[in-house]
Amino acid sequence: MQLERKRRSSTRAAALVLASAAALSACSAAHDESLATKQVEAPTTADVANPMASFARMVPGEWRVTATRGTSTFDTWHWGPGERSMRVMTDGLDSAVVPKPWRELQVFYWHPGREQVCMLGLSPYASGVWEGTIEFDGESATGVADLYQTHGRRKLGLRWTFEGPDHYRDALLEATGPAGFGPLAEWEHFRSEGPPAPRTPIVEEEVPTPSKNLKPFEVLLGRTWQAEGEWTNGERFHTETTFEWIPYAEGIYARTVEVAKDGERVHLLDAYVFHHTGTGALRCLALSKSGGVHEGDWTELDDGALQLDLTCYEDDRVGRRVVRLDFEQDGTLRDRMWSAVGTDLELLLDVVLAPSDRPRD
């Protein structure tokens, strides 16, 4: 009995991220008007019209770094929904820090609430989670970030200097005292188009599985979760959400697309789930096609339901969302989302999601 109760709890925890992805997709696509208006001045710079425009230089192709000792890393950049964010996957081989193949995730995205390009990184070294901001100025970019590791917090800086369309210098700095930032490491990145470079084969048994913090989410991997219902404007929708485990970096990447009647697939939402080394919380960052940024933590309620409390930023508006997930006996998920104003809740979405390996009605 106790084992079965634990299994159900783990499955519900895993499905929570799925629920948030589908629900946020619906709210973002409908451009919900219930978000409260922020009292801020409208941005006036031309860059704000397309705040991620400077990152377009990073695609296509693969960026490679070869160190003097022969080690290599390979960066591939991918646009997020609506080209309001970019996801960077870094594969490393034979590193002096991590002496085996490894992977790192970085996400760069325009945050309408902060009116800055923010960045999130998940590193395999000391369970690293880094958060910061970055700004382009012509052919260079500078940024600052807090890096949270198992042994504490570090303050980092970065500088990118472009030497043409296919080459840039990446300098990493660290602030360790009153003197401020000092050099820590530097790399030269070169673009290589065409087929990706060969990687060192990874034995399947060597690939790490989710740690205890993310272990419950394994149930989501390798399946497509489908939802059918109505947007807030009454139009029917059909969405599909897939989940990718990012080994070594200890994160999960969820991607939601809308499937139109003619078969066209529209990228609606990217969501990232990770255990935050600094706060100890299980975090969710979701980025929508409309440019919305949704951030929050999840908790398990006394009645066994799971809840995700989110702060949602859309254009010049900010609001709260509450997502509740109930795992049904037939293997489906009941996903509900409310708009929260004070203690008042207004239901925005009530939808059932089914895995791809379950026959649909």
N, C-alpha and C positions, 0 to 999 in steps of 0.2 A: 504493500500500500504506500509506504513512504517513498520507495523507489519510483513508483508510478507517478506520485505527486511531484517529485523532483523532475521527472521527464517532461510532464506537462508544463511545468513552470519554465524549463529551459526552452521548450518549443515556443511558448508564448513570447518569451524574451526575444528569441530570434526573429519572430514574425513582426515585432514592433517596428523595426526599420522598414520592412516592406510596407506596412500600413502608412507610415509617415511619408514614404516616397509617393505612393499612389494618391494620398489625400492632398499633399502639397502640390502635386501635378494638377489636380483638379482645380484647386483654388487659384493657382498661378495662371492656368490657361484661361480661366473665367475672369481674371483680373479683378478679384473680389474688391468691392468698394467699402467693406466694413472696417478697414484699417483706419485708425485715427490719424488725423493730419498732424504732422510735426510742425513745430514753430521754428523753421530754419529758413535761411535765405537760399534762394535758388542758385545753383552753381552757374557761373558766367563764363568760364573758360571753354574754349572750343574743344579741348580734349574730353570734357565730360560727355559730349554728344556721342563719342565712341571711346570710352575710357580704356578699352583693351586694345586699341588700334596698334600701339607700339609693339605688341606681342606677336603681330602677324608675321614678323620676320623669322619667327622660330619654326614655322612650318613652310614646306614639307621637309622630309628627309630625317636623317638621324645625326645627332651630334655626338662626336667621339672624343674621348680624352685618352691619351696614352702617356703614362708616366715614364720617367727615366728607367725605372726598374722593370718596365714591360707590362705593367698592369694597365687595365683598360676599363673605362666606363662608357656606357651608351645611353644617351638621353633621347627619348621620343616624346614629342609634344602633340597634344590632341585638343581641339577646341571642345569646350563644353556647350551646353544648350544655348542657342541664341548668340553664340560667340561672345558671351559675357564672362567667360572663365576659360582657363587652360589647365589641363591635367598633364603632368610630366612624370613619366616612368623612367627611372634610372636603373639599369642593370650593371652591376659591378662584378668583376672577375679578379680573384686572387689578390684581394686587398690586404694591405698590412694591418688594417684595423679589424676587418672581418675576413679571416683567411679561408674563404670559400665563396661561391657565387652568392650574391645578395641582391636585394631590390629595395629601392626607396621611392616614395611617392611625394610629389609636391603639387599643390594646387594654388593657382593665382586667380583672383577674382575681384571684380569691382563690388565694393560694399556701399550700397546707396545710403546707409545710415551714417557711416563714417566718412563718406565721400573720399575714399582712398582705395587703391588697389591693395588688397590684403593677401597674405600668403599663409598656407598651412603646409607643414612637412611632417612626414612620418619616417623615421630612420631606424634601421636595425640595430644601431649601436646604443647600448644602454637604454633601450626602449625610448628613444628620443622623439619628442613632439615639439615642433617649433612653430611659433606664431609671430607674424610681424606684418610689415608694410613695405612696399617698394614703389619707386617713382622713376619714370624715364625722363631724361633730359637730352634730347637729340640722340647721339650715338653712345650714350652711357646710361646706366641705371644705378641707383643706390637704394639700399634698404637696411632696416634694422629688425631684429627678431629676438624673442625670448626663447631659449632652448631649454626644455625641461627634460632631465635625464634622471635615472634612478639615484644618482649621487648629488642631485641638486639642480639649480637653475643657472644658466649662463646667458650673458648678453652678447649677441653676435651682430656683426655688420657685414654687408656684402656690397661689392662694386663690380658691375659688368662694364667692360669697355669693348665696343665693337670695332674691329679692324677690317670692315668690309661685310658683305652680305653672308659670308660663310665662315667667319672666324670671330670669336670674341674671347676676351680674357676675363676670368672669373676669380676675383680675390675675396677671400673670407677673412674677416677681422674679429677680434674679441676684445671686450672691455674687461680688464681684470683688476683695475685700480683707478686711482684719481687721474692718471694720465690719459684715460679714455681708450679709444680703440687702437689696437696694434695689429700688425699682420699675423695671420695664423697659417694660411695656406693659399696657394694660387694654382690655377689650372688653365690650360689653353684648350678651347673647344673648337672643333672643326666639323662643318657640315659634310655629310656624305649621303648623296642621293642614290637611289637604286635599292637593290635587295639589302636587308639588314646584314650586318657582319655576323659571321658564325659565332655562336656562343659555346662555352664549355658545357658538355652534356651534364645535366643534373640528375643524379640517381634519384628515383622517386622516393625511396626511403629517407633521403636526406632533406627533402622539402619539408619545412616545419608546418605543422598544423596549428589551427588557432589555439592560443593560450587559454587558460581558464577564464580570463576576462571576456573572451570572444567565442569560446567553445560552443555556447548555445546557438550561435548563428550558423553553424555548419549545416543545419537543416535547409537553409535558404540556397546554398551553393549548388550550382549545376541544374537549377530549375528555373523555368520562366513562370512568373505569377501574373495571372490575368485578371482584369477587373472590367466589368461592363456596368454602365449606369448613365446618369444624366449630369451635365455640368449645371452650374447654378443658373445658367440662362435657359435651361430646359433641353438643350441639345444632347443627343446620345453620345457616349464615348466608349472606346475600347482601348485599354492601356495594357502594356506588357512591361514587366520589371524583371531585369536579370541582375544577378549578384556575382561579383568576382572577388575571390579571396586573394589578397596581395601578400604572398609569403615574405617572410623576413621583416617587412615593414609593419606587420601587425595591423592591418586595416582591411575594411571591406568597402568595395566600390559598387554602388547600386546605380543602374541606368534605367530610366523609364521613358518609353516611347508611346505615342498615340498611333493606333492603327486606323486609318481612315477607311471608308467603304470601298474606295478604289485601290486599297492596298498600300497607299503612301504611308510612310513611317516618319513621324515628326518627333525629334528629340526634345522631350519636355523637361527632364529633370535629371541632375546628378546628385547623389547623396553619398556621404562618406561617414563611416562609423569607426570609432577608435576609442581605445581606453586612454584617457588623458593622464600621463605620468605625473603631472604637477598637481592636479586637483583630485585624482582618483576616480573621477566620474566617467561614465560611458557617454561619450559625446556623439552628437549627430550634426553634421553640416550639410545642408541641402541647398542647391543652386538651381534656379528655375530658368526656363527659356525667356521669361519676361524680365529677367535681371534680378528677381527676388532672391534674398539671402535669408535662410531660416536656420537658426541655431538653438540648440537646447540639449537637455539631459533627460534620461528616462528613469522611471522608478516603478517598482511593483507595489500595487495597492493592497490593502488589507484583505479585500475580497478576491485576490488572485489576478485581477485585471492588471494590464500594463498601461502606463501613461507616459506620454512624451509631452513635456511643456516647452513650447517654442516661443522665441521672439522672432517676428517676421518683419523684414524690411522690404518694401516695394516702392520704388521711386522716392517721393518725399513723405511716405506714410510708414508708420510703424505700429504693430499690433501684436497681440498674443494669440496663440493657437494651442488648443489642447487636443491631443490625439489619444483615443482609447481603442485598445485592441482586445477582442475576445476570440479565443481559439475554439472553433466549433467541433463537435464530435465527428462530423463528416469530413474533416480535414481541410475545411475552408476557414477563412478568416473574416470576421466581421470588423470592419474598420469604420470608426466614426471620428469626425473632426468638428470641433466647436470653435467659434470665435469667442474670446474671453475679454470682457470689459469689467474690471473689478471682480465681483463674485458672480456676475451674470454670464451665462453661456448661451450662445445661439448656434444651433446645429447647422453646419454647412454641408456635411457630406455623410452619407450612410451607405456603404457599399460592401459587397462580398467579394473576396479575392480567392481564386482557386489556382493550385499549382498545375503546371502543364501536364503532369502525369496523371491527373485526375480527369475522367471524362466529364465534359461540360454538358449541362442540360440542353 
